[in-house]
């Protein structure tokens, strides 16, 4: 008879705790519909980004589908900028730009602790698709500065 111990080992750091939690959550989240988190992201972007978005950036991003993937949680949210702000992009619409990173990396970017270039060169942030659209988005976010602070 086996007497294996299943003792709990406490994580040594916040990063280790995040990794453990993400590993447990990702298989579940990947099976769920992406519309609810996409709607939450659209609402957040309408509140934090849209009021600060310059007209030229709005024009460049308008009507184009962007996928924001949170790799460690298994989320893939698809949005587009419409006349009334950010909305869910139709599933049938091809993605013009895909942005992928882990949640802690997005948070560092949004708080202004790191910039997109650094995360890109560290391979923590991946941008695929329309290069010009990606540069417009990156340069706009750089010019705006942090979108929120804790």
N, C-alpha and C positions, 0 to 999 in steps of 0.2 A: 504494500500500500504506500502511495506517495504522500509525503508530508511537505509539499511545496508551500513556502511562505509567500503570501501576497501582500507583504507590508508596503504601505504607502511611503514613497520617497519624495520628500518635498523638493520642488524646483529650487535651484540655487540663485536664479536671477529672474527678472521680469521677462527677459528674452526667452529663457527656457520655459517659463510658465506659458508664454504666448505660443511657443512651438508645440507644447503638449496640448494646449487647448485647440489650436488650429488643426492638429492632426486628428483630433476627435470630432471636430465640427465639420471639416471639409467633406467627408464622405456623405454626410447627411445633407448639407447645403447643396451639393452638386445635383441632388435628385429633386430639389424643390423648384417650382417655377421662379423665373427671374423677374417677373413683372413687379411684385411687391418691393424688392430692394431697388429696382430700377426707378420706381415711382418715388421712393424716399430720396434717392440720389438726385433725381430731377428737382424735387422740392428744395433740397439743400443747395443745389447749384443756382436755382432761381432766387434764393434768399442771399447767398454769400457771393456769388459770382456775377449774375446777370446785372445787378444795379451798377457794378463797377466796370462792366465790359464796354470798351470803346466801340463806336459805330462801325469802324473798319473791320474790327475783329468779328463783330456780329455778322457783318456781310459775308466775311470769308468762311465762317462756320455754319451759317444758316442753311438748313435743309440737308445737311450732310450727316450721315450716321457715324457715331463714335461708340466703340465698345470700351468700357472701363472694366478691366478684369482685376479682381482682388485675388491673386494667385493662391495665397495661403488659406483662404476661406472657401475657394471654389466658386466665387461669384463672377458672373459675366453679364454686366448691365449694359444695355444698348440704348443710347439716347440720341436725340437730334435737337438742334435749336430751331424752334418754329417762331411764328409771329408773336406768340404770347409767352415765349420763354422755352425752357428745356422741357421736353416731353419724351415719352417712350418712342423709340424708332420702330417702325413696322418690322416684324421678324423677317419678312421677305426682302427687305431693303439691304443691299450689300453694305458692308462696313467700309467707310472711307479711311478710318484711322482706328487702330487698336492700341490701347495703352494698358500695360500690365505691370503690376508691382504687388508686393505684399503690403498688408495693412499698415505695419509700422513705418514703412517707407513712404506711403501716401501721407501719413500723419506728419512725418518729418518735413515733407514738402509743403503741406498746407500750413503748418506752423511757421514756416520760414527758417527752419533749422538746417535744411539742405536745399540746394537748388537742383533743378531737373538735370542740368549738365553733369553734376557730380554723381547723382543717382544713376544716370545713363552710363557713365564711364565705369562705375562700380558694378554695372550689370544688374542693379537693383530695380531699374525702371526700363521697360522695353516699349518702344514705339514702333509700330509696323503699319505700313500703308502709305497714304498720301504724305510725302515728306513736307511739301509746302504747308499743308494744313497743320501738320505737327509742329512746324516752326512757328506758325502764327499763334497757335495755342501756347507753346512754350514761352515765346517772347512776351505774349500778353500776360501770362501768369507771373513771369519775372518782373515785368513793369508794375504790376499791381501790388506785389509784395504778399505777405502772409494773408490768407483768407480768414483765418481765425486763430485765436490764442486760447490756451486753457487758463 
